[in-house]
Amino acid sequence: MKKFILTVLCFVSISLTLSAQQFFSTKTGTINFEASVPSFEEVKAKNENVSAILKEDGTFASLALMKGFRFKVALMEEHFNENYAESSKFPKTTFRGKIKDFDLSQVSEVEQTFTVSGTVNMHGTDKDIEALVMIKKDGSVLMLTTSFVLKPSDFNIEIPKVVSSKIAEEINVLTTYRLKLII
């Protein structure tokens, strides 16, 4: 009986080792967005507490709390959370997707460009996106950067007419992650 249990444990251990994937993650990723319009006050924010995970097969996911975005002007941050993002009702934004043709063994100190496809969920609404993503190794850390454009209208975010001329219809988004290997 002991031999049988030991044999089963060995097979389970070996199969778990063979099927285990490497994961890279962070809780300090950064999302910057800008929705400024010329001749008006800058509409720009940054969130430096974005969580993300990347599997060695290219599966990628990130999560940002909406109240984590910081603006230069406190009143703008308040309006963003209360009137536009409705952060109490929709506290987070997520992305789930896959980096096409990603091969961890081919990633090096030289930045490489891949394409990531997936779904952004913001304000309770899903939007499929595709963007270029730059990835490189920095020691045991993976550096991942991407930029893309989102529209408030794609997420049912209404901009009141009184300020609509002061906020861009297209929001430029830049994300940066330093993903550490999880053992």
N, C-alpha and C positions, 0 to 999 in steps of 0.2 A: 504494500500500500504506500509506504514511504517513497519507494522508487517511482511509483506511478505519479504521485503528487509532485515530486521533484522534476520528473520528465515533463509534466504538463506546465509547471511553472517556467521551465527553461524554454519551452516552445512559445508560451505566451510572451515571455520577456524578449525573445528573439523577434517575434512577429511585431511587437510594439516598437522595437528599435528600428526595424526595417521600414515600417509604415510612418514613423514619426517624421514630421517636417520641421525644418528650422523656421522660427518665427523671429521677426524683428519688430520692435515696438518703441513707442515714445509716449510721454504724457506732456511733452513740451514742444509740440509742433506749433507752427505759426501760420495763421491765415491773415492776410492783409486784403482789404478791399477798398476800392475807390470809386465813388460815384459823383465826382466833382464835375461842375460845368464852368466853363470860362466866365470870368467877371463876377462870380459869386463865391461865397465862403466854401472853403475846402470841405468835402464830405468824404472822410477817410477814417478807417478804423483798423485796429489790430487786435488779434486774440493770440496770446502766447501760451495757452494751456490746452492745446488741441491734442487729443489722444489719437493714435493711429497704430495699425498693425499691418505687417506685410508678411505673407507666407512665401516660402521659397518657390511655390508654383505661380506666383504673380498675383494671387488674391490679395486685394488691398481694401482696407476699411478705415474710416476716420470719423471722429465725433467731436463737435465743437458745441459748447454751451453758449447760447446767444448772449447771455448776460456777461460773457467774458470779453466781448468786444469793447475796446477802449477808444474813445474819441478825444480830440484836443479840447473840445467844448463839452462840458458836462450836460448842458441843456440838450445838445444834439444827441448825446448818448441816451438821455432820458426819453426823448421823442422816438429814437430808434427802438428802444425796448418796449415802450408803451403803445405807440401808434403804428409802427410799421412791422417789426418782427413779432410783436405781441408775445414777448418772451415768457410771460406767465402761462400763456396757453400753449405755446410751441417752444419749449425750453431748449431744444437742441436741433442741430443740423447734422445730418450724417451723409456719408458717401460710402457706397459699396460697389466694388468693381473688380476688374481684372486687368493686369498689365499684359498686353499681347506679346507673345514670343519672349517672355521673360525667362532668362536662364541665369540663376544665381551664380553658377560656376563661371560665367562669362563676364560678370561685373568686375570692373577694375578701378584703378585710380583715375583712369581716363573717363570723363563724363560720356555717357551713351544716351541716346534718345530712343524712347519707346512710346507707344501709344497706350493710354489707359482709357477704358470704356466702363461706364457704370451709371449708377443712379444717385443723384443728389436728392435728399429728402429735406425740405425746408418749409416751414410754415404749413406743415401737414400735407404737402404736395410733392410728388415725385417728378423728377425731370431727368431724362437720360442725357448724358453728355459724353463727349469723346475729346480728349486733349493730349497734347504731347507732354511727356514727363521725362525729366533728365535725372539719371541715376549714376552715382559713382560711389566707390569705396573710399573711406577715410579711416584706415586701420581696420578695426572690426565693426565700424559704424557704416551704415548705408545712408548716403545723402540723397534725398529725393526732393525735386522741385518741379512744380507745374504752375501754369497760369491758364486761365480760361475766362469766359465772359458769361454772366448770368443776367437775366432780366427779371425785375420784380414782378412783372406781369405773368411770367411763367409759374410763379408760386402764389398767385392770387393775392399779392401784396399791392394794396391800393395806395397811390401817392396822391394826396389831396391837391386839387388844382391850384390852390394858393401857393404851394411850394414846388409844384411839378416842374417849373422852369429852372429851379435851382438844384435839381437832382437828375443825374444822367439816367437815360432809359436803359443803358447797358452798364452793368457793374463789372469792373475789372477785378479779378480775384487772383492772388498770388499765394501759393502755399509752399512751405518749406518744412521738411522733417529730417531730423537726425535720429535714425532708427537703430537701436542697439539690439544685438543678438540676445534672445532669451533661450536659456539652456533648459 
